Amino acid sequence: MPLDISPKVFLSFAAKDRPQADSLQSDLDSRNVTTFLNELTDTPVDPAIASSDYYVLLWSSHTPSREWATPHWTADFAAELTRRRAFLFIVRLDEEPLPLLAPRKHFDHVDAAERLVTTWRADRKSALPVFPQPRPPVPDGPTVAVPVRSHDLGITHVVMAPLHLTGESLHGAVHHALQLPEQQVGFDGSISMRFSYQLLHQGKPIERDESTVDLTAVDLGIKVEWLGPEDALDVDQQRLLLIAAFRHLLP
C-alpha cells in the first residue's frame, strides 16, 4: 500500500548488488517513496543523507569485501547517522552475517519494500515525531528497537536495547541511550532542578526487578524537583532551563 506522504530514503549498496538496488528502488517508488541510490565507495557517508528521512543499506557477501568495511568504519558510520538523526535499516540479500551496526530493523530482500513501508507508515501515524536515540548504539549482542515515548518532551525515541530485557536492563538502556540528565543548574548557580524518571507500560510502572517486559510501547515520565526558590524564575526562564537540560532530545 502506498504512503500518503512521500518520505526520502537513501539506499546504499555494493556495486555488484546494483540489480537488487534497482529492483528495491522500483518497489519503493511504486509505494510513493522517493529513493536516492548511493553506490558505496571509499567514502560511503554521502552529504545527501542529510535530506533523507531514512537510510537503507543493502548487505550481502559483496559488501564486507570492500576494504573500508571495517569495525572502525562501522563505528564512524553509526556516529554519522546519529548526528544526522537518520534511521538505519538493513536489507539482507544473502546469508552474510550482519555488520557491527545496530539497525532499527533488518529484513530479508523478499518483501523488503512492503515491510519497510509498513514501518514508515507507523511512524507517520504516530502522535509524536519519531527520532533515533541521540547516543550511537554500540551493540555487544542482539538488539531490539524499543519505542520510548515522552509526552512531556513531545517526542518518541527508538532505543536499541538488548534483545533479552529485564526491567533493570531496560531502565539502564534508556538512561544510557537518551543521556538523561540528573540535574540542571542555571543563572549563575542561583537555581537548579533535579530530575527523576519512570518507565511505564499501559500506564503501569515497569519495575526494575521485572524478569521480562512487553516492548510494544514504553512511556517515559519525567519528574522535576526545584532546588531553590521556584518563584525566583518566571515561566519563560523555567522553560529555558528545561530546554537546556533536554535540548539533545528535542526535534
C-alpha positions in Angstrom: 0.0 0.0 0.0 1.5 3.4 -0.9 2.3 6.0 1.7 0.2 9.2 1.8 3.3 11.4 2.3 6.4 10.6 0.4 9.5 10.1 2.6 13.0 10.4 1.3 15.1 7.3 1.5 18.9 7.0 1.0 19.7 3.5 -0.4 23.3 2.3 -0.4 24.7 -0.8 -1.9 27.9 -2.5 -3.2 28.5 -2.2 -7.0 27.8 -5.9 -7.6 24.3 -5.5 -5.9 23.1 -2.9 -8.4 20.3 -5.1 -9.8 18.8 -5.7 -6.4 19.2 -2.0 -5.6 17.4 -1.0 -8.8 14.6 -3.6 -8.0 14.1 -2.2 -4.5 14.1 1.3 -5.7 11.4 0.4 -8.2 9.3 -1.3 -5.5 9.7 1.7 -3.2 8.9 4.2 -5.9 5.6 2.4 -6.6 4.7 2.9 -2.9 5.3 6.7 -3.1 8.8 6.6 -1.6 11.5 8.9 -3.0 14.7 6.9 -3.2 18.3 8.1 -3.7 20.7 5.5 -4.9 24.3 5.6 -3.5 26.9 3.1 -4.7 29.2 2.6 -1.7 32.8 3.8 -2.2 35.8 4.5 0.0 33.8 7.5 1.4 30.4 6.0 2.0 28.8 8.7 4.1 27.4 11.0 1.4 26.2 14.5 2.4 22.9 13.8 0.6 21.9 11.7 3.6 21.2 14.9 5.5 18.0 15.5 3.4 16.8 11.9 3.8 14.3 10.6 6.4 15.6 7.0 6.4 18.8 5.2 5.4 18.7 1.7 3.9 21.8 -0.4 3.5 21.8 -3.5 1.2 24.1 -6.1 2.9 25.5 -9.1 1.1 28.7 -11.1 0.7 29.9 -8.3 -1.7 29.7 -5.6 1.0 32.3 -6.6 3.6 34.8 -7.5 1.0 35.3 -3.8 0.5 38.5 -2.6 2.2 36.6 0.2 4.1 34.0 -2.2 5.6 35.9 -2.5 9.0 34.8 -2.1 12.6 36.3 1.4 12.6 34.2 2.3 9.5 31.0 1.0 11.1 31.6 2.9 14.3 32.1 6.2 12.3 29.2 5.4 10.1 26.9 4.8 13.1 28.0 8.1 14.7 27.3 9.9 11.4 23.8 8.5 11.2 23.1 9.5 14.8 24.5 13.1 14.2 22.1 13.4 11.2 19.3 11.8 13.2 18.7 9.2 10.4 17.3 5.7 11.0 19.3 2.8 9.6 17.5 -0.2 8.1 19.4 -3.2 6.7 18.1 -5.4 3.9 20.0 -8.7 3.7 20.5 -10.1 0.2 22.1 -13.4 1.3 23.3 -15.2 4.4 26.3 -12.9 5.0 26.4 -12.1 8.8 25.2 -8.6 9.6 27.8 -5.8 10.3 28.7 -4.4 13.7 25.8 -1.9 13.5 22.6 -1.6 15.3 19.9 -1.1 12.7 16.4 -0.2 13.8 15.3 -3.3 11.8 16.7 -5.7 9.3 14.8 -7.5 6.7 15.5 -10.2 4.1 15.2 -9.0 0.5 11.9 -10.8 -0.1 9.0 -8.4 0.6 11.5 -5.8 1.9 9.8 -2.8 0.3 6.4 -3.6 1.9 7.9 -4.3 5.3 9.9 -1.0 5.2 6.9 1.0 4.2 4.8 -0.6 6.9 7.4 0.6 9.5 7.5 4.1 8.0 3.7 4.3 7.9 3.5 3.6 11.6 6.0 6.4 12.1 3.8 8.8 10.1 0.7 7.8 12.1 2.5 8.3 15.5 1.0 11.1 17.6 4.6 12.2 18.4 7.5 12.7 16.0 9.9 9.7 15.9 13.7 10.0 16.1 16.7 7.7 16.8 18.4 7.7 20.1 20.9 10.6 20.4 23.8 8.4 21.5 25.2 6.0 18.9 24.4 2.4 19.9 27.4 0.1 20.5 25.8 -3.4 20.5 27.6 -6.3 22.1 24.9 -8.8 21.1 21.4 -9.0 19.5 19.3 -5.8 19.9 15.7 -4.9 19.7 14.2 -1.5 18.8 12.1 -0.1 21.7 9.9 3.0 21.1 10.2 5.3 24.1 7.5 8.0 24.2 7.8 11.2 26.2 4.6 13.3 26.2 6.5 15.7 28.5 9.0 16.4 25.6 6.6 15.7 22.8 8.7 13.1 21.0 9.4 9.4 20.7 12.9 8.0 20.5 13.7 4.5 19.2 16.2 3.0 21.7 18.3 0.0 20.7 18.1 -2.3 23.8 19.4 -5.8 24.5 17.2 -8.5 23.0 16.5 -10.2 26.3 15.3 -7.5 28.6 14.6 -7.2 32.3 13.2 -4.1 33.9 16.7 -3.3 35.2 18.4 -3.6 31.8 15.6 -1.6 30.1 16.0 1.3 32.6 19.7 1.2 32.0 19.4 1.1 28.2 17.0 4.0 28.2 19.1 6.2 30.5 22.3 5.5 28.6 20.8 5.9 25.1 18.9 9.1 25.9 21.6 10.6 28.1 19.0 11.6 30.6 20.3 14.4 32.8 20.2 14.1 36.6 20.4 17.9 37.3 20.4 21.2 35.5 22.0 24.3 37.0 21.3 27.8 35.7 21.5 31.5 36.2 25.0 31.5 37.9 24.0 28.6 40.1 21.3 30.5 41.9 18.7 27.9 41.0 18.8 24.3 39.7 16.4 21.4 39.1 16.8 17.7 39.7 15.2 15.1 37.5 13.8 11.6 38.2 12.4 9.2 35.7 9.8 6.4 35.4 9.2 3.9 32.6 5.6 2.8 32.2 3.7 0.3 30.1 0.0 0.9 29.6 0.1 3.4 32.5 1.7 1.0 34.9 5.3 1.4 36.2 7.9 -1.0 34.8 9.7 -2.3 37.9 13.4 -2.8 37.8 13.1 -6.4 39.2 10.7 -7.5 36.4 12.1 -10.5 34.6 10.5 -9.6 31.3 8.9 -6.5 29.8 6.5 -6.0 26.9 8.2 -3.8 24.3 5.1 -2.7 22.3 5.1 0.7 23.9 7.1 2.3 26.7 6.3 5.7 28.1 8.9 7.9 29.8 7.7 10.0 32.7 9.8 12.9 33.9 9.6 14.4 37.4 11.2 17.8 38.1 12.3 18.9 41.6 13.3 22.5 42.0 16.3 23.2 44.2 16.0 26.8 45.3 13.1 29.3 45.3 10.8 28.3 42.4 9.2 31.7 42.3 12.6 33.3 41.6 12.1 32.5 37.9 9.2 33.3 35.7 7.7 30.7 33.3 9.9 31.6 30.4 13.1 31.3 32.5 11.9 27.9 33.8 11.3 26.8 30.2 14.8 27.9 29.2 16.3 25.7 31.9 14.3 22.7 30.8 15.2 23.2 27.2 18.9 23.4 28.2 18.6 20.1 30.0 16.8 18.2 27.2 17.9 20.1 24.1 19.7 17.0 22.8 16.3 15.1 22.8 14.1 17.8 21.2 13.1 17.7 17.5 
